Amino acid sequence: MAKTKKNEKQPLYINGRYVVEKELPSKPAKGAKPYEAAKGQLKVTLVKSTLGCLKDQQATVKALGLTKIRTSNVLPDNAATRGMIFKVKHLVAVEEVK
């Protein structure tokens, strides 16, 4: 049997495969807000129920912070938010906040 050194790092086992530590994505710096770079904001309001919608659309509405009909949330105007809004554009109303 071969002995392993205590200082030698073993690869991580994630989602059914081994991942070498140097392949893992780097974490953003503490206090960094990459999605806060946008200056504008959008007010998103849920105007239609998510009953009968696909599961990923229901999850997107929940991720936007909308729970019931006529609830609103002010979000930063960036590519991530716009992509989420585009996915559920038939369920929400969007206004630009100045």
VEXZA-832120 format. One record per atom (N, C-alpha, C): residue number from 1; x negated, y negated, z; atom name; residue in three letters. Coordinates in Angstrom, 3 decimals, padded with zeros to 6 digits. Atoms other than C-alpha are relative to their C-alpha. Layout:
N
<gufi pos="NUM" x="X" y="Y" z="Z" site="CA" code="ala"/>
...
***
This chain:
98
<gufi pos="1" x="-000.838" y="001.187" z="000.000" site="N" code="met"/>
<gufi pos="1" x="000.000" y="000.000" z="000.000" site="CA" code="met"/>
<gufi pos="1" x="-000.882" y="-001.249" z="000.000" site="C" code="met"/>
<gufi pos="2" x="000.740" y="001.255" z="000.055" site="N" code="ala"/>
<gufi pos="2" x="-001.206" y="-003.472" z="-000.819" site="CA" code="ala"/>
<gufi pos="2" x="000.602" y="-000.967" z="001.010" site="C" code="ala"/>
<gufi pos="3" x="-000.465" y="000.968" z="-000.980" site="N" code="lys"/>
<gufi pos="3" x="-000.990" y="-006.045" z="001.927" site="CA" code="lys"/>
<gufi pos="3" x="000.088" y="-001.372" z="-000.654" site="C" code="lys"/>
<gufi pos="4" x="-000.132" y="001.363" z="000.520" site="N" code="thr"/>
<gufi pos="4" x="000.262" y="-009.528" z="001.118" site="CA" code="thr"/>
<gufi pos="4" x="-000.532" y="-000.973" z="001.030" site="C" code="thr"/>
<gufi pos="5" x="000.519" y="001.021" z="-000.896" site="N" code="lys"/>
<gufi pos="5" x="-001.379" y="-012.576" z="002.559" site="CA" code="lys"/>
<gufi pos="5" x="001.151" y="-000.837" z="000.537" site="C" code="lys"/>
<gufi pos="6" x="-001.062" y="000.814" z="-000.588" site="N" code="lys"/>
<gufi pos="6" x="000.677" y="-014.733" z="004.889" site="CA" code="lys"/>
<gufi pos="6" x="000.133" y="-001.344" z="-000.693" site="C" code="lys"/>
<gufi pos="7" x="-000.033" y="001.298" z="000.656" site="N" code="asn"/>
<gufi pos="7" x="-000.241" y="-017.931" z="003.021" site="CA" code="asn"/>
<gufi pos="7" x="000.523" y="000.077" z="-001.429" site="C" code="asn"/>
<gufi pos="8" x="-000.440" y="-000.167" z="001.381" site="N" code="glu"/>
<gufi pos="8" x="000.744" y="-016.487" z="-000.365" site="CA" code="glu"/>
<gufi pos="8" x="001.523" y="-000.104" z="-000.065" site="C" code="glu"/>
<gufi pos="9" x="-001.450" y="000.211" z="000.092" site="N" code="lys"/>
<gufi pos="9" x="004.213" y="-017.666" z="-001.385" site="CA" code="lys"/>
<gufi pos="9" x="000.625" y="001.042" z="-000.916" site="C" code="lys"/>
<gufi pos="10" x="-000.740" y="-000.965" z="000.788" site="N" code="gln"/>
<gufi pos="10" x="006.683" y="-015.099" z="-002.646" site="CA" code="gln"/>
<gufi pos="10" x="001.005" y="-000.751" z="-000.880" site="C" code="gln"/>
<gufi pos="11" x="-000.994" y="000.688" z="000.837" site="N" code="pro"/>
<gufi pos="11" x="008.977" y="-016.035" z="-005.551" site="CA" code="pro"/>
<gufi pos="11" x="001.391" y="000.092" z="000.626" site="C" code="pro"/>
<gufi pos="12" x="-001.354" y="000.035" z="-000.528" site="N" code="leu"/>
<gufi pos="12" x="012.526" y="-016.983" z="-004.673" site="CA" code="leu"/>
<gufi pos="12" x="000.927" y="000.828" z="-000.879" site="C" code="leu"/>
<gufi pos="13" x="-000.977" y="-000.799" z="000.722" site="N" code="tyr"/>
<gufi pos="13" x="015.422" y="-014.724" z="-005.666" site="CA" code="tyr"/>
<gufi pos="13" x="001.313" y="-000.772" z="-000.011" site="C" code="tyr"/>
<gufi pos="14" x="-001.190" y="000.848" z="000.109" site="N" code="ile"/>
<gufi pos="14" x="018.248" y="-016.963" z="-006.923" site="CA" code="ile"/>
<gufi pos="14" x="000.830" y="000.474" z="-001.174" site="C" code="ile"/>
<gufi pos="15" x="-000.958" y="-000.378" z="001.045" site="N" code="asn"/>
<gufi pos="15" x="021.332" y="-015.902" z="-008.910" site="CA" code="asn"/>
<gufi pos="15" x="-000.459" y="001.212" z="-000.804" site="C" code="asn"/>
<gufi pos="16" x="000.352" y="-001.241" z="000.651" site="N" code="gly"/>
<gufi pos="16" x="019.987" y="-012.464" z="-009.680" site="CA" code="gly"/>
<gufi pos="16" x="-001.318" y="000.008" z="-000.748" site="C" code="gly"/>
<gufi pos="17" x="001.309" y="-000.011" z="000.649" site="N" code="arg"/>
<gufi pos="17" x="016.527" y="-013.453" z="-010.885" site="CA" code="arg"/>
<gufi pos="17" x="-001.018" y="-000.701" z="000.880" site="C" code="arg"/>
<gufi pos="18" x="001.078" y="000.601" z="-000.762" site="N" code="tyr"/>
<gufi pos="18" x="013.181" y="-014.440" z="-009.484" site="CA" code="tyr"/>
<gufi pos="18" x="-000.375" y="-001.345" z="-000.609" site="C" code="tyr"/>
<gufi pos="19" x="000.354" y="001.338" z="000.439" site="N" code="val"/>
<gufi pos="19" x="012.283" y="-018.132" z="-009.680" site="CA" code="val"/>
<gufi pos="19" x="-001.286" y="-000.396" z="000.702" site="C" code="val"/>
<gufi pos="20" x="001.254" y="000.467" z="-000.571" site="N" code="val"/>
<gufi pos="20" x="008.749" y="-019.364" z="-009.182" site="CA" code="val"/>
<gufi pos="20" x="000.232" y="-001.406" z="000.527" site="C" code="val"/>
<gufi pos="21" x="-000.288" y="001.264" z="-000.678" site="N" code="glu"/>
<gufi pos="21" x="008.664" y="-022.365" z="-006.853" site="CA" code="glu"/>
<gufi pos="21" x="-000.313" y="-001.216" z="-000.862" site="C" code="glu"/>
<gufi pos="22" x="000.338" y="001.160" z="000.813" site="N" code="lys"/>
<gufi pos="22" x="006.994" y="-024.674" z="-009.359" site="CA" code="lys"/>
<gufi pos="22" x="001.038" y="-000.256" z="-001.102" site="C" code="lys"/>
<gufi pos="23" x="-001.036" y="000.180" z="000.995" site="N" code="glu"/>
<gufi pos="23" x="009.960" y="-024.149" z="-011.744" site="CA" code="glu"/>
<gufi pos="23" x="001.257" y="-000.664" z="000.569" site="C" code="glu"/>
<gufi pos="24" x="-001.171" y="000.604" z="-000.603" site="N" code="leu"/>
<gufi pos="24" x="012.478" y="-025.510" z="-009.266" site="CA" code="leu"/>
<gufi pos="24" x="000.041" y="-001.496" z="-000.292" site="C" code="leu"/>
<gufi pos="25" x="-000.070" y="001.435" z="000.263" site="N" code="pro"/>
<gufi pos="25" x="013.775" y="-029.010" z="-010.020" site="CA" code="pro"/>
<gufi pos="25" x="-000.415" y="-000.803" z="001.219" site="C" code="pro"/>
<gufi pos="26" x="000.437" y="000.840" z="-001.109" site="N" code="ser"/>
<gufi pos="26" x="012.335" y="-031.797" z="-007.940" site="CA" code="ser"/>
<gufi pos="26" x="001.182" y="-000.780" z="000.561" site="C" code="ser"/>
<gufi pos="27" x="-001.067" y="000.746" z="-000.656" site="N" code="lys"/>
<gufi pos="27" x="014.568" y="-033.540" z="-005.433" site="CA" code="lys"/>
<gufi pos="27" x="-000.222" y="-001.494" z="-000.208" site="C" code="lys"/>
<gufi pos="28" x="000.192" y="001.447" z="000.095" site="N" code="pro"/>
<gufi pos="28" x="015.228" y="-037.263" z="-005.835" site="CA" code="pro"/>
<gufi pos="28" x="-000.551" y="-000.545" z="001.316" site="C" code="pro"/>
<gufi pos="29" x="000.574" y="000.614" z="-001.190" site="N" code="ala"/>
<gufi pos="29" x="013.449" y="-039.556" z="-003.404" site="CA" code="ala"/>
<gufi pos="29" x="001.101" y="-000.346" z="000.992" site="C" code="ala"/>
<gufi pos="30" x="-000.978" y="000.282" z="-001.037" site="N" code="lys"/>
<gufi pos="30" x="015.197" y="-040.166" z="-000.103" site="CA" code="lys"/>
<gufi pos="30" x="000.509" y="-001.434" z="-000.150" site="C" code="lys"/>
<gufi pos="31" x="-000.602" y="001.314" z="000.140" site="N" code="gly"/>
<gufi pos="31" x="017.603" y="-043.073" z="-000.412" site="CA" code="gly"/>
<gufi pos="31" x="000.218" y="-000.410" z="-001.449" site="C" code="gly"/>
<gufi pos="32" x="-000.187" y="000.335" z="001.415" site="N" code="ala"/>
<gufi pos="32" x="017.533" y="-043.024" z="-004.224" site="CA" code="ala"/>
<gufi pos="32" x="001.442" y="000.281" z="-000.406" site="C" code="ala"/>
<gufi pos="33" x="-001.370" y="-000.165" z="000.484" site="N" code="lys"/>
<gufi pos="33" x="020.918" y="-043.469" z="-005.879" site="CA" code="lys"/>
<gufi pos="33" x="-000.020" y="-000.113" z="-001.525" site="C" code="lys"/>
<gufi pos="34" x="000.148" y="000.080" z="001.450" site="N" code="pro"/>
<gufi pos="34" x="020.516" y="-042.554" z="-009.560" site="CA" code="pro"/>
<gufi pos="34" x="001.266" y="-000.422" z="-000.723" site="C" code="pro"/>
<gufi pos="35" x="-001.249" y="000.346" z="000.674" site="N" code="tyr"/>
<gufi pos="35" x="024.204" y="-043.029" z="-010.398" site="CA" code="tyr"/>
<gufi pos="35" x="000.491" y="-001.396" z="000.360" site="C" code="tyr"/>
<gufi pos="36" x="-000.407" y="001.339" z="-000.400" site="N" code="glu"/>
<gufi pos="36" x="024.414" y="-046.450" z="-008.749" site="CA" code="glu"/>
<gufi pos="36" x="-000.639" y="-001.083" z="-000.868" site="C" code="glu"/>
<gufi pos="37" x="000.690" y="000.969" z="000.841" site="N" code="ala"/>
<gufi pos="37" x="022.399" y="-048.112" z="-011.516" site="CA" code="ala"/>
<gufi pos="37" x="000.977" y="-000.861" z="-000.808" site="C" code="ala"/>
<gufi pos="38" x="-000.969" y="000.746" z="000.799" site="N" code="ala"/>
<gufi pos="38" x="025.548" y="-049.217" z="-013.346" site="CA" code="ala"/>
<gufi pos="38" x="000.511" y="-001.203" z="000.774" site="C" code="ala"/>
<gufi pos="39" x="-000.456" y="001.217" z="-000.656" site="N" code="lys"/>
<gufi pos="39" x="026.754" y="-052.737" z="-012.626" site="CA" code="lys"/>
<gufi pos="39" x="001.514" y="-000.056" z="000.084" site="C" code="lys"/>
<gufi pos="40" x="-001.455" y="000.048" z="000.013" site="N" code="gly"/>
<gufi pos="40" x="030.410" y="-052.315" z="-013.553" site="CA" code="gly"/>
<gufi pos="40" x="000.607" y="001.112" z="000.817" site="C" code="gly"/>
<gufi pos="41" x="-000.726" y="-001.030" z="-000.728" site="N" code="gln"/>
<gufi pos="41" x="033.034" y="-050.314" z="-011.754" site="CA" code="gln"/>
<gufi pos="41" x="001.313" y="000.271" z="-000.706" site="C" code="gln"/>
<gufi pos="42" x="-001.262" y="-000.404" z="000.597" site="N" code="leu"/>
<gufi pos="42" x="036.128" y="-048.440" z="-012.875" site="CA" code="leu"/>
<gufi pos="42" x="000.968" y="000.423" z="001.092" site="C" code="leu"/>
<gufi pos="43" x="-001.044" y="-000.445" z="-000.920" site="N" code="lys"/>
<gufi pos="43" x="039.388" y="-047.994" z="-011.008" site="CA" code="lys"/>
<gufi pos="43" x="000.786" y="001.090" z="-000.715" site="C" code="lys"/>
<gufi pos="44" x="-000.654" y="-001.153" z="000.602" site="N" code="val"/>
<gufi pos="44" x="040.793" y="-044.550" z="-011.765" site="CA" code="val"/>
<gufi pos="44" x="001.219" y="000.347" z="000.835" site="C" code="val"/>
<gufi pos="45" x="-001.252" y="-000.307" z="-000.688" site="N" code="thr"/>
<gufi pos="45" x="044.427" y="-043.760" z="-010.898" site="CA" code="thr"/>
<gufi pos="45" x="000.599" y="001.264" z="-000.603" site="C" code="thr"/>
<gufi pos="46" x="-000.655" y="-001.224" z="000.460" site="N" code="leu"/>
<gufi pos="46" x="046.088" y="-040.349" z="-011.111" site="CA" code="leu"/>
<gufi pos="46" x="001.462" y="-000.309" z="-000.292" site="C" code="leu"/>
<gufi pos="47" x="-001.374" y="000.343" z="000.384" site="N" code="val"/>
<gufi pos="47" x="049.372" y="-040.786" z="-013.035" site="CA" code="val"/>
<gufi pos="47" x="000.822" y="001.230" z="-000.350" site="C" code="val"/>
<gufi pos="48" x="-000.718" y="-001.216" z="000.352" site="N" code="lys"/>
<gufi pos="48" x="050.270" y="-037.183" z="-013.857" site="CA" code="lys"/>
<gufi pos="48" x="-000.510" y="001.147" z="000.859" site="C" code="lys"/>
<gufi pos="49" x="000.353" y="-001.106" z="-000.875" site="N" code="ser"/>
<gufi pos="49" x="050.280" y="-033.997" z="-011.809" site="CA" code="ser"/>
<gufi pos="49" x="-000.978" y="000.956" z="-000.665" site="C" code="ser"/>
<gufi pos="50" x="000.953" y="-000.980" z="000.504" site="N" code="thr"/>
<gufi pos="50" x="047.547" y="-031.397" z="-012.144" site="CA" code="thr"/>
<gufi pos="50" x="000.581" y="001.407" z="-000.052" site="C" code="thr"/>
<gufi pos="51" x="-000.641" y="-001.309" z="000.095" site="N" code="leu"/>
<gufi pos="51" x="050.036" y="-028.526" z="-011.915" site="CA" code="leu"/>
<gufi pos="51" x="000.067" y="000.417" z="-001.462" site="C" code="leu"/>
<gufi pos="52" x="-000.024" y="-000.498" z="001.367" site="N" code="gly"/>
<gufi pos="52" x="049.737" y="-026.393" z="-015.024" site="CA" code="gly"/>
<gufi pos="52" x="-001.249" y="-000.323" z="-000.783" site="C" code="gly"/>
<gufi pos="53" x="001.257" y="000.331" z="000.685" site="N" code="cys"/>
<gufi pos="53" x="046.310" y="-027.795" z="-015.904" site="CA" code="cys"/>
<gufi pos="53" x="-001.014" y="001.115" z="000.221" site="C" code="cys"/>
<gufi pos="54" x="001.078" y="-000.956" z="-000.160" site="N" code="leu"/>
<gufi pos="54" x="043.164" y="-025.775" z="-016.296" site="CA" code="leu"/>
<gufi pos="54" x="-000.719" y="-000.225" z="001.328" site="C" code="leu"/>
<gufi pos="55" x="000.686" y="000.082" z="-001.295" site="N" code="lys"/>
<gufi pos="55" x="041.119" y="-025.028" z="-013.175" site="CA" code="lys"/>
<gufi pos="55" x="-001.128" y="-001.023" z="-000.026" site="C" code="lys"/>
<gufi pos="56" x="001.103" y="000.958" z="000.050" site="N" code="asp"/>
<gufi pos="56" x="038.160" y="-027.101" z="-014.368" site="CA" code="asp"/>
<gufi pos="56" x="000.519" y="-001.434" z="-000.034" site="C" code="asp"/>
<gufi pos="57" x="-000.589" y="001.338" z="-000.018" site="N" code="gln"/>
<gufi pos="57" x="040.451" y="-030.092" z="-014.964" site="CA" code="gln"/>
<gufi pos="57" x="000.478" y="-000.362" z="001.410" site="C" code="gln"/>
<gufi pos="58" x="-000.412" y="000.235" z="-001.383" site="N" code="gln"/>
<gufi pos="58" x="041.897" y="-029.728" z="-011.457" site="CA" code="gln"/>
<gufi pos="58" x="-001.218" y="-000.324" z="000.861" site="C" code="gln"/>
<gufi pos="59" x="001.221" y="000.257" z="-000.757" site="N" code="ala"/>
<gufi pos="59" x="038.362" y="-029.612" z="-010.051" site="CA" code="ala"/>
<gufi pos="59" x="-000.577" y="-001.368" z="-000.335" site="C" code="ala"/>
<gufi pos="60" x="000.503" y="001.311" z="000.408" site="N" code="thr"/>
<gufi pos="60" x="037.406" y="-032.713" z="-012.048" site="CA" code="thr"/>
<gufi pos="60" x="000.796" y="-001.111" z="000.667" site="C" code="thr"/>
<gufi pos="61" x="-000.843" y="001.000" z="-000.663" site="N" code="val"/>
<gufi pos="61" x="040.366" y="-034.672" z="-010.663" site="CA" code="val"/>
<gufi pos="61" x="-000.355" y="-000.085" z="001.478" site="C" code="val"/>
<gufi pos="62" x="000.385" y="-000.017" z="-001.410" site="N" code="lys"/>
<gufi pos="62" x="039.387" y="-033.605" z="-007.154" site="CA" code="lys"/>
<gufi pos="62" x="-001.360" y="-000.655" z="000.198" site="C" code="lys"/>
<gufi pos="63" x="001.332" y="000.602" z="-000.087" site="N" code="ala"/>
<gufi pos="63" x="035.763" y="-034.626" z="-007.802" site="CA" code="ala"/>
<gufi pos="63" x="000.051" y="-001.514" z="-000.199" site="C" code="ala"/>
<gufi pos="64" x="-000.182" y="001.442" z="000.159" site="N" code="leu"/>
<gufi pos="64" x="036.992" y="-038.066" z="-008.888" site="CA" code="leu"/>
<gufi pos="64" x="000.575" y="-000.633" z="001.262" site="C" code="leu"/>
<gufi pos="65" x="-000.520" y="000.520" z="-001.260" site="N" code="gly"/>
<gufi pos="65" x="038.494" y="-038.406" z="-005.405" site="CA" code="gly"/>
<gufi pos="65" x="001.493" y="-000.254" z="-000.042" site="C" code="gly"/>
<gufi pos="66" x="-001.442" y="000.202" z="000.143" site="N" code="leu"/>
<gufi pos="66" x="042.122" y="-038.232" z="-006.532" site="CA" code="leu"/>
<gufi pos="66" x="000.724" y="001.242" z="000.508" site="C" code="leu"/>
<gufi pos="67" x="-000.695" y="-001.140" z="-000.593" site="N" code="thr"/>
<gufi pos="67" x="044.516" y="-036.069" z="-004.542" site="CA" code="thr"/>
<gufi pos="67" x="001.472" y="000.049" z="-000.379" site="C" code="thr"/>
<gufi pos="68" x="-001.429" y="000.049" z="000.299" site="N" code="lys"/>
<gufi pos="68" x="048.105" y="-037.191" z="-005.128" site="CA" code="lys"/>
<gufi pos="68" x="000.254" y="-000.987" z="-001.136" site="C" code="lys"/>
<gufi pos="69" x="-000.374" y="000.936" z="001.060" site="N" code="ile"/>
<gufi pos="69" x="049.907" y="-039.034" z="-007.892" site="CA" code="ile"/>
<gufi pos="69" x="000.029" y="-001.415" z="000.581" site="C" code="ile"/>
<gufi pos="70" x="000.107" y="001.422" z="-000.337" site="N" code="arg"/>
<gufi pos="70" x="049.351" y="-042.828" z="-007.750" site="CA" code="arg"/>
<gufi pos="70" x="-001.101" y="-000.292" z="001.018" site="C" code="arg"/>
<gufi pos="71" x="001.173" y="000.326" z="-000.814" site="N" code="thr"/>
<gufi pos="71" x="046.171" y="-042.507" z="-005.686" site="CA" code="thr"/>
<gufi pos="71" x="-001.084" y="-000.547" z="-000.928" site="C" code="thr"/>
<gufi pos="72" x="001.040" y="000.648" z="000.799" site="N" code="ser"/>
<gufi pos="72" x="043.268" y="-044.639" z="-006.899" site="CA" code="ser"/>
<gufi pos="72" x="-001.343" y="000.127" z="000.679" site="C" code="ser"/>
<gufi pos="73" x="001.353" y="-000.030" z="-000.515" site="N" code="asn"/>
<gufi pos="73" x="039.521" y="-044.618" z="-006.498" site="CA" code="asn"/>
<gufi pos="73" x="-000.854" y="-000.886" z="-000.895" site="C" code="asn"/>
<gufi pos="74" x="000.911" y="000.854" z="000.751" site="N" code="val"/>
<gufi pos="74" x="036.892" y="-047.154" z="-007.540" site="CA" code="val"/>
<gufi pos="74" x="-001.337" y="000.715" z="-000.087" site="C" code="val"/>
<gufi pos="75" x="001.213" y="-000.766" z="000.253" site="N" code="leu"/>
<gufi pos="75" x="033.874" y="-045.457" z="-009.120" site="CA" code="leu"/>
<gufi pos="75" x="-000.964" y="-000.822" z="-000.840" site="C" code="leu"/>
<gufi pos="76" x="000.962" y="000.727" z="000.839" site="N" code="pro"/>
<gufi pos="76" x="030.639" y="-046.704" z="-010.731" site="CA" code="pro"/>
<gufi pos="76" x="000.195" y="000.350" z="-001.470" site="C" code="pro"/>
<gufi pos="77" x="-000.153" y="-000.185" z="001.442" site="N" code="asp"/>
<gufi pos="77" x="030.756" y="-047.149" z="-014.485" site="CA" code="asp"/>
<gufi pos="77" x="-001.315" y="000.536" z="-000.558" site="C" code="asp"/>
<gufi pos="78" x="001.194" y="-000.622" z="000.559" site="N" code="asn"/>
<gufi pos="78" x="028.146" y="-044.668" z="-015.719" site="CA" code="asn"/>
<gufi pos="78" x="000.407" y="001.187" z="-000.861" site="C" code="asn"/>
<gufi pos="79" x="-000.272" y="-001.088" z="000.929" site="N" code="ala"/>
<gufi pos="79" x="027.857" y="-041.749" z="-018.109" site="CA" code="ala"/>
<gufi pos="79" x="000.670" y="001.192" z="000.691" site="C" code="ala"/>
<gufi pos="80" x="-000.575" y="-001.134" z="-000.716" site="N" code="ala"/>
<gufi pos="80" x="028.714" y="-039.127" z="-015.476" site="CA" code="ala"/>
<gufi pos="80" x="001.481" y="-000.230" z="000.282" site="C" code="ala"/>
<gufi pos="81" x="-001.395" y="000.319" z="-000.304" site="N" code="thr"/>
<gufi pos="81" x="031.922" y="-040.869" z="-014.426" site="CA" code="thr"/>
<gufi pos="81" x="000.835" y="-000.034" z="-001.274" site="C" code="thr"/>
<gufi pos="82" x="-000.746" y="000.074" z="001.266" site="N" code="arg"/>
<gufi pos="82" x="032.971" y="-041.566" z="-018.014" site="CA" code="arg"/>
<gufi pos="82" x="000.242" y="001.384" z="-000.584" site="C" code="arg"/>
<gufi pos="83" x="-000.189" y="-001.365" z="000.475" site="N" code="gly"/>
<gufi pos="83" x="032.454" y="-037.906" z="-018.917" site="CA" code="gly"/>
<gufi pos="83" x="001.097" y="000.716" z="000.759" site="C" code="gly"/>
<gufi pos="84" x="-001.064" y="-000.605" z="-000.799" site="N" code="met"/>
<gufi pos="84" x="034.674" y="-036.815" z="-016.050" site="CA" code="met"/>
<gufi pos="84" x="001.356" y="-000.569" z="-000.384" site="C" code="met"/>
<gufi pos="85" x="-001.261" y="000.645" z="000.392" site="N" code="ile"/>
<gufi pos="85" x="037.344" y="-039.337" z="-017.049" site="CA" code="ile"/>
<gufi pos="85" x="000.450" y="000.513" z="-001.366" site="C" code="ile"/>
<gufi pos="86" x="-000.345" y="-000.487" z="001.333" site="N" code="phe"/>
<gufi pos="86" x="037.199" y="-038.162" z="-020.668" site="CA" code="phe"/>
<gufi pos="86" x="000.624" y="001.388" z="000.064" site="C" code="phe"/>
<gufi pos="87" x="-000.505" y="-001.364" z="-000.119" site="N" code="lys"/>
<gufi pos="87" x="037.876" y="-034.594" z="-019.546" site="CA" code="lys"/>
<gufi pos="87" x="001.459" y="000.026" z="000.463" site="C" code="lys"/>
<gufi pos="88" x="-001.368" y="000.032" z="-000.536" site="N" code="val"/>
<gufi pos="88" x="041.097" y="-035.588" z="-017.741" site="CA" code="val"/>
<gufi pos="88" x="000.723" y="-001.275" z="-000.422" site="C" code="val"/>
<gufi pos="89" x="-000.552" y="001.273" z="000.450" site="N" code="lys"/>
<gufi pos="89" x="042.082" y="-038.638" z="-019.806" site="CA" code="lys"/>
<gufi pos="89" x="001.518" y="000.023" z="-000.115" site="C" code="lys"/>
<gufi pos="90" x="-001.451" y="-000.103" z="000.104" site="N" code="his"/>
<gufi pos="90" x="045.653" y="-037.328" z="-020.184" site="CA" code="his"/>
<gufi pos="90" x="000.685" y="-000.032" z="001.363" site="C" code="his"/>
<gufi pos="91" x="-000.563" y="-000.010" z="-001.351" site="N" code="leu"/>
<gufi pos="91" x="046.123" y="-037.326" z="-016.386" site="CA" code="leu"/>
<gufi pos="91" x="-000.230" y="-001.305" z="000.758" site="C" code="leu"/>
<gufi pos="92" x="000.392" y="001.171" z="-000.763" site="N" code="val"/>
<gufi pos="92" x="044.583" y="-040.639" z="-015.340" site="CA" code="val"/>
<gufi pos="92" x="000.171" y="-001.282" z="-000.807" site="C" code="val"/>
<gufi pos="93" x="000.036" y="001.341" z="000.579" site="N" code="ala"/>
<gufi pos="93" x="044.787" y="-044.374" z="-015.988" site="CA" code="ala"/>
<gufi pos="93" x="-001.254" y="-000.669" z="000.518" site="C" code="ala"/>
<gufi pos="94" x="001.291" y="000.597" z="-000.357" site="N" code="val"/>
<gufi pos="94" x="041.561" y="-046.394" z="-015.992" site="CA" code="val"/>
<gufi pos="94" x="000.062" y="-001.495" z="-000.214" site="C" code="val"/>
<gufi pos="95" x="000.108" y="001.462" z="000.094" site="N" code="glu"/>
<gufi pos="95" x="041.019" y="-050.097" z="-015.298" site="CA" code="glu"/>
<gufi pos="95" x="-001.426" y="-000.390" z="000.322" site="C" code="glu"/>
<gufi pos="96" x="001.334" y="000.502" z="-000.301" site="N" code="glu"/>
<gufi pos="96" x="037.792" y="-052.051" z="-015.305" site="CA" code="glu"/>
<gufi pos="96" x="000.092" y="-001.004" z="001.151" site="C" code="glu"/>
<gufi pos="97" x="000.015" y="000.886" z="-001.160" site="N" code="val"/>
<gufi pos="97" x="037.009" y="-053.777" z="-011.991" site="CA" code="val"/>
<gufi pos="97" x="-001.176" y="-000.952" z="-000.161" site="C" code="val"/>
<gufi pos="98" x="001.082" y="000.983" z="000.137" site="N" code="lys"/>
<gufi pos="98" x="034.993" y="-056.992" z="-012.069" site="CA" code="lys"/>
<gufi pos="98" x="-000.510" y="-000.436" z="001.357" site="C" code="lys"/>
***
